[in-house]
Amino acid sequence: MMSQQRPNILLLQCDQLAASALSFYGNHVTKTPYMDALAEDGVVFTSAYCNSPLCAPSRFSMMSGQYPSRIGAFDNGAEFPGDIPTFAHYLRAEGYRTTLCGKMHFVGGDQLHGFEERLTTDIYPADHGWTPDWERPGHRFDWWYHNMESVTEAGHNERANQIDFDDEVGFKAQRHIYDMARDGDNRPFCMVVSFTNPHDPYICPKAYWDRYDHDAIDMPRVGHIPYEQCDPHSQRLRRAYAMDEDEMSQEAIRNARHAYYGQISYLDDKIGQIFKALDDTGMRQNTVVILTADHGDMLGERGLWYKMSLLEGSARVPFVVNAPGRFPEGRNDTPVSLVDVLPTLLELANVSQHHVQADAMDGQSLVPLLRHNTDSTKKPVIAEYLGEGAVAPIVMIRDERYKFIACPADPPQLFDLKNDPEELKNLAQHPEYAEIVRRFHDMVNNHVNMEALDRRVHASQKRRRLVFASHMTGRHTAWDYHPPCNAANQYMRNHLDLNDVEAGSRIKSRVGG
């Protein structure tokens, strides 16, 4: 299990964790000692993005190394087809032990997608129920759409849906590491541990709330922008989560951000427990750890919340690769995205090229950048948004300096992130930027046919709404994953030898030599 050529891989994914909320991205309030330590001797990518600012499409894209539109991952109710190879398939075929613990929001009958083991159920449903309806752009699905109660009711609470789930994820992840160390399976492992915090609602246990001085909670850098001054998609989002033209009170904003920071500290402690298990078992040295998120959170910036936007707070994610002895620590400003995860893992694991379907891979390996080499072949980042709040496909392209956002229903947006990191000045209509805008439009057109994609999304939504209505009529058979429990072979049973059970359960701590 300790081969230098075939490292263990631990991918830690958080849900809705904004890069700007972490100290190694410049936040001076949040307290995350374990994540900080990971970044300190790791490689921190400062311009990392999701490929869709929505849970399921982002995760499907990351798992497959392909853009959401290419695999039909339009929204949180779209199925992830079982015949699309994921990094779990590739690594498992090459002899890796592949495990998923936590959320991945798989939609459809296949709830494994290459993982040999799955330790928990998911926190969200596996069917088509969360399908938006672009034919009724003003319609709200109140039973699952976001609303502003996550902000107005933010605070501390000892239990919440997210806390229940992540308590289980953290425990089972730690336990599984111990189990792998003592079960005699010597294959290297690829383990994905996916938490649902700090996803809204913004609630944390009081012990984590109390880690922060309420008055010291930083407020949005860009305050509320009046509704009529927002870009069209931001206006649609505010209608989608029932905020409309309202402005949240300063105290509600501070409460929500305070609880969000408490959620991050809660999450950090869970990560620390996982690191302890790696240290206890002696597996840390040969484990490449990746920390990222499926998307960010606007957290009140510009008056916006949650995700679903291609602006920085929502689309930018933390991305840290920690592998002391393999890659020197440092920071890298090259724009990268989650589709780069799959080819990076394949190169780290020395996956045989005859297994790799190169024509079905949109990402690029980050190994050259991890070695601090320049990579002149690195393509610009592309992200798409095709979910609720949109009325037509939205595509973002991010190169070394500029971000361009295009949608057939809206005027284009061009931001110079070098001089305008807060994205306050849209340069798309300025004559001196006409050539740059034209170049980006050509890139969008080369990426996807927007009209054809729009037709695909409408047709897919219509099919899925019919299928869901059918599934909810009469006897309901869920697709949700049920983790197996082999209780007959747990702990001590009379077909086992007690001496063997006791001896085989022990792990001598490797910490401190």
N, C-alpha and C positions, 0 to 999 in steps of 0.2 A: 504493500500500500504506500510505500515511501519512495517509489521510483522517481528520480529526478526528471526522467524523460516523460513520465505520465503522471502529472500532478493530480491531486484531488482538486475539485472545483466546488466552491461554495458561493452561490449567487444569492445575495440578500436583496430582496425587493420590497420596497415600502410603497404604500398607496397614497398618492396625492401629496408627496413630500417635495416641497419647493426647494430648489437649490439655495435660494436667497435666505432660507430659514436656518442655514447651517453655518457654524463659525468658520469653517475653511472655505466658505464662499463669501465671507465678509460680515456675517451676522454676529453682533457683539452681545447678544442677550441669551440665546439658547445655550443650554448646558448638555453637552453630548460627549463625555470623555471617551467612550469606547469608539464612537465614530471618528472623533478627532484623532485618536491613536491610529486608526486604520488609515486616515488620510496622511498623517504625519510621515509614515514610512511607506506610503503608496504613491501611485500616480493619480493626480486629480485632474480630470478633464473639466475645464472651466466653461466650455461651450457645448454641452451635451444636451440633446433633445430627444423627446419621444417622437414617434412617427405618426401618432394620433393622440390628441389630448383627451382621451377617454379610456376607461379601464380595459375593457375587453379588446378593442382593436389594437391598442398599444401592446398588450401582452401577446396577442396572436402574431403581430408583426415581429416582436422581439424573438419569440420562440422559433419562427420560421425564417427569419432573416429576409422577409419580403414586405413590400409596402402593403398597407391595408387594402387598397383598391385592387391589387393584383390577386389577393386571395379571398376577396368578398367580405373582409372584416370591416363592415361599414359602421356598426354601432354595437351597443351592449346586448342586442337581441339577435345578432348575426351569428350563424353557425361557423365554427372553425372546422373545416373539412378534415376528415380523418386520414385522407391520402396525401396530405401535405407534410413533408419531412420537417421535423423540428430538430433543434440541437440535441434533445433527449434521444430521438431516434438514431441520429448519427453516432452519438457517444455510446449508446447502448450496443449498437451493432459492432462497435470497436472494442467491446469488453468492459465498458464502464458500468458501474452500478448506479442507476438513475433514480432519484427520489424527489418527489414533490411534497412539501409540507406547507399547507396554507392556501392562500387564495391564488387562483389563476383565471377565474371567471370563464372557464371553458363553456361554450354553448354548444349543445348537441349531445348525441349518444356516446361519443368517445370522450371520456373524462380522464384519460391518461396521456394521450398524445406522445407516446414514447417513454413515459416514466414507468419503470418497472414496479415502483411502489408509490402509493399516495397515502399519506399518514392521517389526513383530516378530510372532512368534507369541505365544500366551499361555503363562503359566507353569502354568496349571491346565487340566484336561480340559474339553472342550466338550460332553460327553455327560451322560446322566442318572445316572452311576454314584454320585454323591455324594448320593443321595436317602435321607433318614432313613426310619424306619419307626415311626410313632406307635402302630401296633398291637402292637409289641414294645418298650415303653418302656425295658426294662432291657437290650436288646440293644446290643452294641458292634460297629460295623464297624471292626475293628482295622486294616484296611489303609488307612483314610483318616481315622478319628476322631483328634482330638487326644489326646495322652497326656502324661505329665509328664516324658518324656525331654527335651523342649525346655528344661525348667528344670534337671533334674539333670545334663544334659550341656552346659549353657551355658558359653560361654567364647570364646576367640579361635581363629580358623582362617583360613588364607589363602584358601580357597575354600569355597563352599557353594552350594547350588542358587539361593538368593536373590541371592547375589553375582554368579554367572554371568549371571543374567537381568538384573539392574540395570546391570551393566557394559554389556550390549548396549543396554538402553533409553537409558542416558545418552549413549552414543556416537551412536546413531542419531538421537536427538532433536537433539543439537548439530549433527550433520552435515546434518540436514534443514533446520534454520534457515539454514545457509550455502547449501544448495541452493536454497531459496526465494528467497534474495537475488540469485541469479545465473541463474535459469532463465527469466526474462522473463514469468512469470505474475504479473500485477499485482493479482490479487484479494486482499482481506484474508483472513487465515487464522484458523481456530479449530483449535488444536492441543491435544490432551489427551496429557500425558505422565504415565504411571501406573506408579509404582514398586511393587515388592513388599516392600521393606524399610519399616519395621522388624518386619515379620511374623515370628513365631517360625518355626523354632528360633532361639533367641537366640545368634547367632554373628556376630562381626565380625572383620575382619582385625586382626592384632596392632597395626598402626600406629594404628588407631582405638581399640583397647583401651587403648593406652598414652597416649592423650590425657587419660585420667582417672586420678585417684588412687583406688585401690580402696577405701580406708578412707573416702573422702569421698562415696561413693555413698549417696544418701539412701534410707532404707527406707520401706516403706508407712506412711502416716499412720495407718491403721487396721490393726492387726495381725490375726493369725489369729483368726477367730471359730469356736469349737467347732461341729462339725457339727450337733449337736442344737439349737443356737441359730440356725442359718441359716434363712432363709426357704425354702420348698419348692423354688422354682426353683433357688436357689443350691445346695441339696443335690443336685438332679438334675444340675446342671452338674458338680459335683465327682465324681459317679459317671460322667458321660459322658466326662470326660477322665481317668478311672481314678485319681483322687486320693482319693476316698472320704473317710474320716475322718482321713487322715494330715495331719500338719503338716510343711511343708517346713522344712528347717534354715535358720537365718539366713544361713549362708554360701552355700547354694544360691540363696536369694532375692537376695542381694547380687550374686552372679555373674551371674544372669539380668538384673538391672537394669543392671549394668555393661555387659554385652554389648549390651543394648537401646540404651543411650545411645551406645555405639560405632556401632551401626547407624544411629542418627539422624545422627551426625556424618558418616558415610560418605555418607548420603543428602544431607546439606547440601552436601557438596562436589560431588555430581552436579548439584544445583540451581545452584550457583555457576558450573559450566561452561556450563550452558544460558544463564544471565544474560550470561556473557561473549560467547556467540554473538550474542545480541540486541544487545549493545553494539557488537560488531565490525561488525555489519551495519547499524547505525543504526536498528534496528526497535524498540528498547526504548521510546522515547518515546511511540509510538502503540500500545503493547501493554498491555492490561489483564491483569494476572496474578492468578490466584486460586490460593491454596494451601489444600488441605483433605485429608481422609482419609475412607476408607469407614467406619471405626469406630475405636474406641479399643482399649485393652488394660487389663485390671484390674491387671496387674503385681504380683500378690501382695496387693493391697488386700483385706482381709477374708478372706484365704486363697484368693482367686479369681484365675484367670489367663485370658488370652486375651480373647475377646469373648463373644457369645451372651447377655449380660446387659443389662438396661435400666437398670442402675445407672450412675452418672455416669462411672466410669472406662472403661466399655465403650461407652456410648451417646453420650457427648459427643465432639465432634471439633474440631480446629482449623479455623478458617475466617477467612482473610485475603483482602481484595481490595485490590490495589495498583494505583492508576491516578493517579499524580501529575499535577496539572493538570486532572483531571476531578473528583476527590473529595478533600476535605480529610482529612488523617490524623486518627485518633482511635480511640476504643473505643466499642462499642455493646453494651449489655447485653440488648437485646431477644432473646428466644428465637427462633431461626431453625433451618432444617434443610435438608438436601440437596435436597428437592423444590423449594426456592426457586431453585436454580441455573438451571433451564431458563427460567423467566420473566424472571429477571435478565439472562441472556445475550440473550434476545430483545429486551428493552428497550435494552440497550447497543448492539445491532446494528441498531436501528430496523427490526425485522422487520415487514413488512406484516401488519396484523391479519387480512386476509382469508385468510392462510395458517394462522392460529393456531386450533387447536381448543380454545377456551376451556373447553368443558364437559368436556374430558379433561385438566384441569390442576389439580392439588391444591396446588401451591406458589404463592407470591406474589413479585413482583419486589422485590428489596431496594434498588433504586435510591433510593427516598425515604430509606431509612435510611443509605445511603452518602452522601447529601447532608446527613446529620445532621438531617433533618426527623423529626418524630414521625409515627408511622403507627398511628393508633388502630384501623385496620381489620386489623392483623396478627393472624392467627388463632393460637391455641396450637399448639405443636408436637405432632405425633402420630407415634409410632413403633410398630412391630409386630415381634414375634418369632414365627416359625413354623417354626423349624428344629430341628436335633438338640438334645436336652436338654429340649425342651418336650414336653408331652403334650396340650396344647390351645393355642389362640391366646392370645397375651399382647399387650396393648395398653398403651402409655404415653401419657399426655397431660401436657404441661409448659406451664404458663402463666407469668406474670411471677414468681410466688412458689412455687407448689406443683408437685410431681410426683406423679402418680397412676398406679399400675400395677394393671391388672385382668386376671384370668385365671379362667375358669370352674372350673379345678381347684384354685385357691389362694385364700386370704384376700386381700382387697385391701391395697394399700400406699399410704400417703399420707405424703409428706415435705415439710416446710417448708424449702426449700433456702436461704431467707434466714437462718434461725436454726440450721439443721442441714445444712450443706453436705456432710457425710460420710454422710448418710442413715442415721443410727443409731437414730432414734426414729420408729417407724411410728405415725402418728396416726390411722389408719383406724378403730380400735376405740374411740377416745376420744369420749364423747358430745358434747362441745362442738364436734367437727368433723363431726358427722353430716350437717349441711346441705351442707357442702363436699363430702363423700363422695358424697352424693346427686346433687349437681350434676355431679360428674365421671362418675358412673355414667351419667347421662343423656347426657353428651357421648360416652362410649364407645358407647352404644347407637345414638346418631345417626350415629356414624362407621361402624359395621359390625354386622351380625347375627352374633354370635359362634357360635351354633349352626350357622348356614348356612356360615360360614367354616370351621368345624371339619370339616364334611362335605366341603367342597371340598378341603381339604388332604388328608384321608384318601384321597379318590378319586384325586386327582392323584398322590399317592405310589404308590398301587397300580398305576396305569397306567404310571408311569415305571419302576418296578422290572421290570415285564414287558417293556417296550421295551428296557431296558438288558440284561436277560438274553438277549433275542433278538439284540441287536447283538453280544454277546460270544460267540455260538455260531457256529461255522464261520468263514468269512472275515470279518475285522474291517475295516470301512471307517470311518476316523476323521472326525469333524467338525472337528478342530483346524485352525486357520488356518495356511496355508503362505505366508509372504511371497514375492511374486514377486521374481526377480532377473534383470534384463535385462543379463547380462554382455556381450552382443555390442555394447552401446553404452556400456559403462563405460570410463573412463580413455581410452587411445589405441587406436584401431582403424584399419585401413587404408582404410575408407570415409570417414574423417574427415580433416580438415586439422589437422596437429599445431599449427600456429600458432593456429588457432581454439580448439583444445582448451586449450592453455596459457593463452591470453588470457582465455578464458571461465571458467577455474577460479579466477581470482584475485579476492580481495576485499581492498580496502584498508581497514585498520582505521579505524573512526570514533571510537575512544576518544580522548578528549582533544581532539576537534575535528578 
